[in-house]
């Protein structure tokens, strides 16, 4: 869960009225993020373009790392099957068991 400072929590009505001011705070790095509240609940978070791009890159790297690990595990399992140390089952057999 992300923690927010008091100056980072903005009611949506105030955010709409002072959008330019809040955008400047984000661009100038006066604040890292602004959470927009509606009915006292966070509905959106505004971050800088650079921060957003860093988050997207981090997510893409995480997804790539997880996929790479799954492929490596599958290749390791395939080697065990080829070496006769693990048994392979036809997909039809597995579906029948479900």
SETOR-24915 format. One record per atom (N, C-alpha, C): atom name; residue number from 0; residue in one letter; x, y, z negated. Coordinates in steps of 0.02 Angstrom, whole numbers, plus 32768, in hexadecimal, padded with zeros to 4 digits. Atoms other than C-alpha are relative to their C-alpha. Layout:
{palum=CA	pami=NUM	roro=A	px=X	py=Y	pz=Z} .
...
This chain:
{palum=N	pami=0	roro=X	px=802A	py=7FC5	pz=8000} .
{palum=CA	pami=0	roro=X	px=8000	py=8000	pz=8000} .
{palum=C	pami=0	roro=X	px=802C	py=803E	pz=8000} .
{palum=N	pami=1	roro=X	px=7FDA	py=7FC2	pz=7FF9} .
{palum=CA	pami=1	roro=X	px=803F	py=80AD	pz=802E} .
{palum=C	pami=1	roro=X	px=7FEB	py=8030	pz=7FC9} .
{palum=N	pami=2	roro=X	px=800F	py=7FCE	pz=8033} .
{palum=CA	pami=2	roro=X	px=804B	py=8131	pz=7FA6} .
{palum=C	pami=2	roro=X	px=7FFF	py=8045	pz=8020} .
{palum=N	pami=3	roro=X	px=8007	py=7FBC	pz=7FE6} .
{palum=CA	pami=3	roro=X	px=8017	py=81E4	pz=7FC8} .
{palum=C	pami=3	roro=X	px=8008	py=8033	pz=7FC8} .
{palum=N	pami=4	roro=X	px=7FFB	py=7FC7	pz=802E} .
{palum=CA	pami=4	roro=X	px=8047	py=8285	pz=7F71} .
{palum=C	pami=4	roro=X	px=7FC0	py=8029	pz=8006} .
{palum=N	pami=5	roro=X	px=803C	py=7FD6	pz=7FFE} .
{palum=CA	pami=5	roro=X	px=7FBD	py=8300	pz=7F46} .
{palum=C	pami=5	roro=X	px=7FFE	py=802F	pz=803C} .
{palum=N	pami=6	roro=X	px=7FFE	py=7FD2	pz=7FC8} .
{palum=CA	pami=6	roro=X	px=7FF7	py=8378	pz=7FCE} .
{palum=C	pami=6	roro=X	px=7FF9	py=7FDC	pz=8044} .
{palum=N	pami=7	roro=X	px=8009	py=8027	pz=7FC3} .
{palum=CA	pami=7	roro=X	px=7FE5	py=82EB	pz=804E} .
{palum=C	pami=7	roro=X	px=7FB8	py=7FEA	pz=800B} .
{palum=N	pami=8	roro=X	px=8046	py=8014	pz=7FFC} .
{palum=CA	pami=8	roro=X	px=7F2B	py=82CE	pz=802D} .
{palum=C	pami=8	roro=X	px=7FD5	py=803D	pz=8013} .
{palum=N	pami=9	roro=X	px=8025	py=7FC7	pz=7FE5} .
{palum=CA	pami=9	roro=X	px=7EBB	py=8341	pz=8094} .
{palum=C	pami=9	roro=X	px=7FB8	py=7FEB	pz=8010} .
{palum=N	pami=10	roro=X	px=8045	py=800E	pz=7FEC} .
{palum=CA	pami=10	roro=X	px=7DFD	py=8341	pz=809C} .
{palum=C	pami=10	roro=X	px=7FF6	py=800F	pz=804B} .
{palum=N	pami=11	roro=X	px=8009	py=7FF9	pz=7FB8} .
{palum=CA	pami=11	roro=X	px=7DC2	py=832F	pz=8150} .
{palum=C	pami=11	roro=X	px=7FE7	py=8045	pz=8014} .
{palum=N	pami=12	roro=X	px=801A	py=7FBE	pz=7FEF} .
{palum=CA	pami=12	roro=X	px=7D63	py=83D4	pz=814D} .
{palum=C	pami=12	roro=X	px=8038	py=8034	pz=7FFF} .
{palum=N	pami=13	roro=X	px=7FC7	py=7FD2	pz=8004} .
{palum=CA	pami=13	roro=X	px=7E00	py=8432	pz=8116} .
{palum=C	pami=13	roro=X	px=8032	py=7FF2	pz=8038} .
{palum=N	pami=14	roro=X	px=7FD2	py=8013	pz=7FCA} .
{palum=CA	pami=14	roro=X	px=7E6A	py=83D2	pz=8193} .
{palum=C	pami=14	roro=X	px=7FE9	py=801E	pz=8042} .
{palum=N	pami=15	roro=X	px=801B	py=7FE5	pz=7FC1} .
{palum=CA	pami=15	roro=X	px=7DF7	py=8407	pz=8221} .
{palum=C	pami=15	roro=X	px=800A	py=804C	pz=8004} .
{palum=N	pami=16	roro=X	px=7FFA	py=7FB7	pz=8001} .
{palum=CA	pami=16	roro=X	px=7DFE	py=84BE	pz=81EC} .
{palum=C	pami=16	roro=X	px=8048	py=8017	pz=8007} .
{palum=N	pami=17	roro=X	px=7FB9	py=7FEB	pz=8002} .
{palum=CA	pami=17	roro=X	px=7EBB	py=84C4	pz=81D5} .
{palum=C	pami=17	roro=X	px=802D	py=7FCF	pz=8026} .
{palum=N	pami=18	roro=X	px=7FDB	py=8033	pz=7FDA} .
{palum=CA	pami=18	roro=X	px=7EF3	py=8445	pz=8257} .
{palum=C	pami=18	roro=X	px=8046	py=8019	pz=8013} .
{palum=N	pami=19	roro=X	px=7FBF	py=7FE4	pz=7FEA} .
{palum=CA	pami=19	roro=X	px=7F7E	py=84B6	pz=829B} .
{palum=C	pami=19	roro=X	px=8032	py=8003	pz=7FC7} .
{palum=N	pami=20	roro=X	px=7FD4	py=7FFB	pz=803A} .
{palum=CA	pami=20	roro=X	px=7FC6	py=84D2	pz=81EF} .
{palum=C	pami=20	roro=X	px=801A	py=7FBB	pz=7FEB} .
{palum=N	pami=21	roro=X	px=7FEB	py=8043	pz=8013} .
{palum=CA	pami=21	roro=X	px=7FC8	py=8419	pz=81C7} .
{palum=C	pami=21	roro=X	px=802D	py=7FE1	pz=8035} .
{palum=N	pami=22	roro=X	px=7FD5	py=8019	pz=7FCA} .
{palum=CA	pami=22	roro=X	px=8013	py=83EF	pz=8270} .
{palum=C	pami=22	roro=X	px=8046	py=801D	pz=7FF8} .
{palum=N	pami=23	roro=X	px=7FBE	py=7FE0	pz=800B} .
{palum=CA	pami=23	roro=X	px=809F	py=846B	pz=824C} .
{palum=C	pami=23	roro=X	px=8025	py=7FDF	pz=7FC6} .
{palum=N	pami=24	roro=X	px=7FE0	py=8022	pz=803A} .
{palum=CA	pami=24	roro=X	px=80C0	py=8417	pz=81A3} .
{palum=C	pami=24	roro=X	px=801E	py=7FBE	pz=8015} .
{palum=N	pami=25	roro=X	px=7FE6	py=8040	pz=7FE8} .
{palum=CA	pami=25	roro=X	px=80D5	py=8371	pz=81FB} .
{palum=C	pami=25	roro=X	px=803C	py=800B	pz=802E} .
{palum=N	pami=26	roro=X	px=7FC9	py=7FF3	pz=7FD0} .
{palum=CA	pami=26	roro=X	px=8142	py=83B8	pz=8287} .
{palum=C	pami=26	roro=X	px=803E	py=801A	pz=7FDC} .
{palum=N	pami=27	roro=X	px=7FC8	py=7FE2	pz=8025} .
{palum=CA	pami=27	roro=X	px=81AE	py=8419	pz=820A} .
{palum=C	pami=27	roro=X	px=801B	py=7FD1	pz=7FC9} .
{palum=N	pami=28	roro=X	px=7FED	py=8031	pz=8033} .
{palum=CA	pami=28	roro=X	px=81BC	py=837F	pz=8199} .
{palum=C	pami=28	roro=X	px=7FF9	py=801B	pz=7FB9} .
{palum=N	pami=29	roro=X	px=8010	py=7FE8	pz=8043} .
{palum=CA	pami=29	roro=X	px=8175	py=83E1	pz=8106} .
{palum=C	pami=29	roro=X	px=7FE1	py=7FC6	pz=7FD9} .
{palum=N	pami=30	roro=X	px=801C	py=803F	pz=801B} .
{palum=CA	pami=30	roro=X	px=8113	py=8340	pz=80E7} .
{palum=C	pami=30	roro=X	px=800E	py=7FC9	pz=8032} .
{palum=N	pami=31	roro=X	px=7FF3	py=8039	pz=7FD4} .
{palum=CA	pami=31	roro=X	px=8133	py=8292	pz=812D} .
{palum=C	pami=31	roro=X	px=7FC0	py=7FE9	pz=8023} .
{palum=N	pami=32	roro=X	px=8040	py=8018	pz=7FE7} .
{palum=CA	pami=32	roro=X	px=807C	py=826A	pz=8145} .
{palum=C	pami=32	roro=X	px=7FC7	py=8027	pz=7FE0} .
{palum=N	pami=33	roro=X	px=803C	py=7FE1	pz=801C} .
{palum=CA	pami=33	roro=X	px=7FCE	py=82B0	pz=8129} .
{palum=C	pami=33	roro=X	px=7FC7	py=7FCE	pz=8005} .
{palum=N	pami=34	roro=X	px=8038	py=802E	pz=8001} .
{palum=CA	pami=34	roro=X	px=7F3D	py=8242	pz=80F6} .
{palum=C	pami=34	roro=X	px=7FC0	py=802A	pz=8002} .
{palum=N	pami=35	roro=X	px=803F	py=7FDC	pz=7FF9} .
{palum=CA	pami=35	roro=X	px=7E94	py=8282	pz=8130} .
{palum=C	pami=35	roro=X	px=7FC9	py=7FDA	pz=7FDC} .
{palum=N	pami=36	roro=X	px=8034	py=801F	pz=802A} .
{palum=CA	pami=36	roro=X	px=7E09	py=8260	pz=80B4} .
{palum=C	pami=36	roro=X	px=7FBA	py=8010	pz=8019} .
{palum=N	pami=37	roro=X	px=8048	py=7FF6	pz=7FF3} .
{palum=CA	pami=37	roro=X	px=7D51	py=8248	pz=80D7} .
{palum=C	pami=37	roro=X	px=7FDC	py=7FDB	pz=7FC9} .
{palum=N	pami=38	roro=X	px=8023	py=801D	pz=803B} .
{palum=CA	pami=38	roro=X	px=7CE0	py=8229	pz=8041} .
{palum=C	pami=38	roro=X	px=8033	py=7FE1	pz=7FD0} .
{palum=N	pami=39	roro=X	px=7FCA	py=8014	pz=802E} .
{palum=CA	pami=39	roro=X	px=7D7F	py=821B	pz=7FD7} .
{palum=C	pami=39	roro=X	px=8022	py=7FBE	pz=8012} .
{palum=N	pami=40	roro=X	px=7FDC	py=803B	pz=7FE8} .
{palum=CA	pami=40	roro=X	px=7DC1	py=818A	pz=8040} .
{palum=C	pami=40	roro=X	px=802C	py=8013	pz=803A} .
{palum=N	pami=41	roro=X	px=7FD2	py=7FF2	pz=7FC9} .
{palum=CA	pami=41	roro=X	px=7E57	py=818E	pz=80B3} .
{palum=C	pami=41	roro=X	px=7FE4	py=7FE0	pz=803F} .
{palum=N	pami=42	roro=X	px=801B	py=8017	pz=7FC0} .
{palum=CA	pami=42	roro=X	px=7E16	py=8181	pz=8165} .
{palum=C	pami=42	roro=X	px=8034	py=8001	pz=8037} .
{palum=N	pami=43	roro=X	px=7FCC	py=7FFB	pz=7FCD} .
{palum=CA	pami=43	roro=X	px=7EB1	py=81B1	pz=81C8} .
{palum=C	pami=43	roro=X	px=803F	py=801C	pz=7FE1} .
{palum=N	pami=44	roro=X	px=7FC0	py=7FE5	pz=8017} .
{palum=CA	pami=44	roro=X	px=7F68	py=81DB	pz=81B3} .
{palum=C	pami=44	roro=X	px=8023	py=8020	pz=803C} .
{palum=N	pami=45	roro=X	px=7FDC	py=7FDB	pz=7FCC} .
{palum=CA	pami=45	roro=X	px=7FC6	py=825C	pz=8219} .
{palum=C	pami=45	roro=X	px=804A	py=7FFE	pz=7FF0} .
{palum=N	pami=46	roro=X	px=7FB7	py=8001	pz=8005} .
{palum=CA	pami=46	roro=X	px=8080	py=8242	pz=8235} .
{palum=C	pami=46	roro=X	px=801D	py=8020	pz=803E} .
{palum=N	pami=47	roro=X	px=7FE0	py=7FE2	pz=7FC6} .
{palum=CA	pami=47	roro=X	px=80FD	py=8291	pz=82AB} .
{palum=C	pami=47	roro=X	px=8006	py=7FCC	pz=8038} .
{palum=N	pami=48	roro=X	px=7FF7	py=802B	pz=7FC5} .
{palum=CA	pami=48	roro=X	px=8115	py=824C	pz=835A} .
{palum=C	pami=48	roro=X	px=803E	py=7FD4	pz=7FF7} .
{palum=N	pami=49	roro=X	px=7FC3	py=8026	pz=800B} .
{palum=CA	pami=49	roro=X	px=81C6	py=8216	pz=832C} .
{palum=C	pami=49	roro=X	px=7FF5	py=7FC7	pz=7FCE} .
{palum=N	pami=50	roro=X	px=800D	py=8032	pz=8033} .
{palum=CA	pami=50	roro=X	px=8189	py=81BA	pz=8291} .
{palum=C	pami=50	roro=X	px=7FD3	py=7FC8	pz=801D} .
{palum=N	pami=51	roro=X	px=802C	py=8031	pz=7FE0} .
{palum=CA	pami=51	roro=X	px=80FF	py=8165	pz=82F5} .
{palum=C	pami=51	roro=X	px=8027	py=7FD2	pz=802D} .
{palum=N	pami=52	roro=X	px=7FD7	py=8029	pz=7FD3} .
{palum=CA	pami=52	roro=X	px=817C	py=812B	pz=8377} .
{palum=C	pami=52	roro=X	px=802D	py=7FD0	pz=7FDA} .
{palum=N	pami=53	roro=X	px=7FD7	py=802C	pz=802A} .
{palum=CA	pami=53	roro=X	px=81EE	py=80E6	pz=82EE} .
{palum=C	pami=53	roro=X	px=7FD6	py=7FC6	pz=7FE6} .
{palum=N	pami=54	roro=X	px=802C	py=8035	pz=8019} .
{palum=CA	pami=54	roro=X	px=815B	py=8085	pz=82A6} .
{palum=C	pami=54	roro=X	px=7FF0	py=7FCE	pz=8037} .
{palum=N	pami=55	roro=X	px=8010	py=802D	pz=7FC8} .
{palum=CA	pami=55	roro=X	px=812C	py=803F	pz=8351} .
{palum=C	pami=55	roro=X	px=803C	py=7FD5	pz=8012} .
{palum=N	pami=56	roro=X	px=7FC3	py=8026	pz=7FF2} .
{palum=CA	pami=56	roro=X	px=81E1	py=800C	pz=8371} .
{palum=C	pami=56	roro=X	px=800C	py=7FCB	pz=7FCB} .
{palum=N	pami=57	roro=X	px=7FF6	py=8030	pz=8037} .
{palum=CA	pami=57	roro=X	px=81ED	py=7FB9	pz=82C6} .
{palum=C	pami=57	roro=X	px=7FCF	py=7FC6	pz=8006} .
{palum=N	pami=58	roro=X	px=8032	py=8034	pz=7FF7} .
{palum=CA	pami=58	roro=X	px=814C	py=7F5A	pz=82E6} .
{palum=C	pami=58	roro=X	px=8012	py=7FD2	pz=803B} .
{palum=N	pami=59	roro=X	px=7FEC	py=8028	pz=7FC5} .
{palum=CA	pami=59	roro=X	px=8187	py=7F22	pz=8392} .
{palum=C	pami=59	roro=X	px=803B	py=7FD3	pz=7FEF} .
{palum=N	pami=60	roro=X	px=7FC6	py=8028	pz=8014} .
{palum=CA	pami=60	roro=X	px=822C	py=7EE8	pz=8348} .
{palum=C	pami=60	roro=X	px=7FEA	py=7FC6	pz=7FD3} .
{palum=N	pami=61	roro=X	px=8019	py=8034	pz=802D} .
{palum=CA	pami=61	roro=X	px=81D0	py=7E88	pz=82BF} .
{palum=C	pami=61	roro=X	px=7FDD	py=7FC8	pz=8028} .
{palum=N	pami=62	roro=X	px=8023	py=8031	pz=7FD6} .
{palum=CA	pami=62	roro=X	px=815F	py=7E34	pz=833F} .
{palum=C	pami=62	roro=X	px=8030	py=7FD7	pz=802A} .
{palum=N	pami=63	roro=X	px=7FCD	py=8022	pz=7FD8} .
{palum=CA	pami=63	roro=X	px=81F5	py=7E0A	pz=83AD} .
{palum=C	pami=63	roro=X	px=8025	py=7FCD	pz=7FD4} .
{palum=N	pami=64	roro=X	px=7FDB	py=802C	pz=802E} .
{palum=CA	pami=64	roro=X	px=8251	py=7DC0	pz=8317} .
{palum=C	pami=64	roro=X	px=7FD7	py=7FC2	pz=7FEE} .
{palum=N	pami=65	roro=X	px=802C	py=8039	pz=8011} .
{palum=CA	pami=65	roro=X	px=81BC	py=7D53	pz=82E7} .
{palum=C	pami=65	roro=X	px=7FF9	py=7FD1	pz=803C} .
{palum=N	pami=66	roro=X	px=8006	py=8029	pz=7FC4} .
{palum=CA	pami=66	roro=X	px=81A7	py=7D16	pz=839A} .
{palum=C	pami=66	roro=X	px=8040	py=7FD9	pz=800D} .
{palum=N	pami=67	roro=X	px=7FBF	py=8020	pz=7FF6} .
{palum=CA	pami=67	roro=X	px=8260	py=7CF1	pz=83AA} .
{palum=C	pami=67	roro=X	px=8009	py=7FC6	pz=7FCF} .
{palum=N	pami=68	roro=X	px=7FFA	py=8035	pz=8033} .
{palum=CA	pami=68	roro=X	px=825B	py=7C8C	pz=8307} .
{palum=C	pami=68	roro=X	px=7FD3	py=7FC5	pz=8013} .
{palum=N	pami=69	roro=X	px=802D	py=8036	pz=7FED} .
{palum=CA	pami=69	roro=X	px=81C4	py=7C28	pz=8344} .
{palum=C	pami=69	roro=X	px=801C	py=7FD8	pz=803B} .
{palum=N	pami=70	roro=X	px=7FE2	py=8022	pz=7FC7} .
{palum=CA	pami=70	roro=X	px=821C	py=7C01	pz=83E9} .
{palum=C	pami=70	roro=X	px=803B	py=7FD6	pz=7FE9} .
{palum=N	pami=71	roro=X	px=7FC6	py=8026	pz=8019} .
{palum=CA	pami=71	roro=X	px=82BC	py=7BCD	pz=838F} .
{palum=C	pami=71	roro=X	px=7FE9	py=7FC2	pz=7FDA} .
{palum=N	pami=72	roro=X	px=801A	py=8039	pz=8025} .
{palum=CA	pami=72	roro=X	px=8257	py=7B5D	pz=8319} .
{palum=C	pami=72	roro=X	px=7FE6	py=7FCA	pz=802F} .
{palum=N	pami=73	roro=X	px=801B	py=802F	pz=7FCF} .
{palum=CA	pami=73	roro=X	px=81FF	py=7B0E	pz=83AE} .
{palum=C	pami=73	roro=X	px=8038	py=7FDC	pz=8025} .
{palum=N	pami=74	roro=X	px=7FC7	py=801F	pz=7FDE} .
{palum=CA	pami=74	roro=X	px=82A4	py=7AEE	pz=8406} .
{palum=C	pami=74	roro=X	px=8024	py=7FCF	pz=7FD2} .
{palum=N	pami=75	roro=X	px=7FE2	py=802E	pz=8031} .
{palum=CA	pami=75	roro=X	px=82EB	py=7AA0	pz=8367} .
{palum=C	pami=75	roro=X	px=7FD6	py=7FC1	pz=7FFA} .
{palum=N	pami=76	roro=X	px=802D	py=803A	pz=8004} .
{palum=CA	pami=76	roro=X	px=8252	py=7A30	pz=835B} .
{palum=C	pami=76	roro=X	px=8005	py=7FD5	pz=803E} .
{palum=N	pami=77	roro=X	px=7FF8	py=8025	pz=7FC1} .
{palum=CA	pami=77	roro=X	px=8265	py=79FF	pz=8411} .
{palum=C	pami=77	roro=X	px=8040	py=7FD7	pz=7FFF} .
{palum=N	pami=78	roro=X	px=7FC1	py=8025	pz=8004} .
{palum=CA	pami=78	roro=X	px=8319	py=79CC	pz=83F2} .
{palum=C	pami=78	roro=X	px=7FF9	py=7FC3	pz=7FD2} .
{palum=N	pami=79	roro=X	px=800C	py=8039	pz=802D} .
{palum=CA	pami=79	roro=X	px=82E0	py=795E	pz=8360} .
{palum=C	pami=79	roro=X	px=7FD8	py=7FCA	pz=8024} .
{palum=N	pami=80	roro=X	px=8028	py=8030	pz=7FDA} .
{palum=CA	pami=80	roro=X	px=825F	py=790C	pz=83D1} .
{palum=C	pami=80	roro=X	px=802B	py=7FDC	pz=8033} .
{palum=N	pami=81	roro=X	px=7FD3	py=801E	pz=7FCE} .
{palum=CA	pami=81	roro=X	px=82E1	py=78F0	pz=845A} .
{palum=C	pami=81	roro=X	px=8030	py=7FCF	pz=7FE0} .
{palum=N	pami=82	roro=X	px=7FD1	py=802B	pz=8023} .
{palum=CA	pami=82	roro=X	px=8357	py=78A3	pz=83DA} .
{palum=C	pami=82	roro=X	px=7FDE	py=7FC4	pz=7FDF} .
{palum=N	pami=83	roro=X	px=8025	py=8037	pz=801F} .
{palum=CA	pami=83	roro=X	px=82CD	py=782E	pz=839E} .
{palum=C	pami=83	roro=X	px=7FF7	py=8006	pz=7FB5} .
{palum=N	pami=84	roro=X	px=8007	py=7FF5	pz=8048} .
{palum=CA	pami=84	roro=X	px=82CC	py=7879	pz=82F0} .
{palum=C	pami=84	roro=X	px=7FBB	py=801A	pz=7FEC} .
{palum=N	pami=85	roro=X	px=8044	py=7FE8	pz=800D} .
{palum=CA	pami=85	roro=X	px=821B	py=78BB	pz=8301} .
{palum=C	pami=85	roro=X	px=7FD4	py=7FE7	pz=8039} .
{palum=N	pami=86	roro=X	px=802D	py=801B	pz=7FCE} .
{palum=CA	pami=86	roro=X	px=8185	py=7876	pz=835B} .
{palum=C	pami=86	roro=X	px=7FD6	py=8038	pz=801E} .
{palum=N	pami=87	roro=X	px=802B	py=7FD0	pz=7FDD} .
{palum=CA	pami=87	roro=X	px=8125	py=78DA	pz=83DD} .
{palum=C	pami=87	roro=X	px=7FBC	py=7FDF	pz=800A} .
{palum=N	pami=88	roro=X	px=8043	py=8019	pz=7FF6} .
{palum=CA	pami=88	roro=X	px=8069	py=78C8	pz=83EE} .
{palum=C	pami=88	roro=X	px=7FE1	py=8023	pz=803C} .
{palum=N	pami=89	roro=X	px=8023	py=7FE0	pz=7FC8} .
{palum=CA	pami=89	roro=X	px=8005	py=78E5	pz=848D} .
{palum=C	pami=89	roro=X	px=7FCA	py=802F	pz=7FE7} .
{palum=N	pami=90	roro=X	px=8030	py=7FCD	pz=8015} .
{palum=CA	pami=90	roro=X	px=7F93	py=797C	pz=8482} .
{palum=C	pami=90	roro=X	px=7FBA	py=7FE2	pz=7FFA} .
{palum=N	pami=91	roro=X	px=8043	py=801F	pz=8003} .
{palum=CA	pami=91	roro=X	px=7EF9	py=790E	pz=84A4} .
{palum=C	pami=91	roro=X	px=7FF6	py=7FDD	pz=7FBD} .
{palum=N	pami=92	roro=X	px=8005	py=8022	pz=8040} .
{palum=CA	pami=92	roro=X	px=7F1F	py=78AA	pz=8407} .
{palum=C	pami=92	roro=X	px=7FF4	py=8032	pz=7FC8} .
{palum=N	pami=93	roro=X	px=8009	py=7FCD	pz=8033} .
{palum=CA	pami=93	roro=X	px=7F2D	py=7946	pz=839F} .
{palum=C	pami=93	roro=X	px=7FBA	py=801D	pz=8001} .
{palum=N	pami=94	roro=X	px=8044	py=7FE5	pz=7FFA} .
{palum=CA	pami=94	roro=X	px=7E88	py=798C	pz=83E1} .
{palum=C	pami=94	roro=X	px=7FCC	py=7FCF	pz=7FE5} .
{palum=N	pami=95	roro=X	px=802F	py=8034	pz=8018} .
{palum=CA	pami=95	roro=X	px=7E31	py=78E6	pz=83BB} .
{palum=C	pami=95	roro=X	px=7FFF	py=7FFF	pz=7FB3} .
{palum=N	pami=96	roro=X	px=7FFD	py=8001	pz=8049} .
{palum=CA	pami=96	roro=X	px=7E6C	py=78F1	pz=8306} .
{palum=C	pami=96	roro=X	px=7FDC	py=803C	pz=7FE1} .
{palum=N	pami=97	roro=X	px=8023	py=7FC5	pz=801A} .
{palum=CA	pami=97	roro=X	px=7E1E	py=799D	pz=82F2} .
{palum=C	pami=97	roro=X	px=7FB6	py=7FF2	pz=8000} .
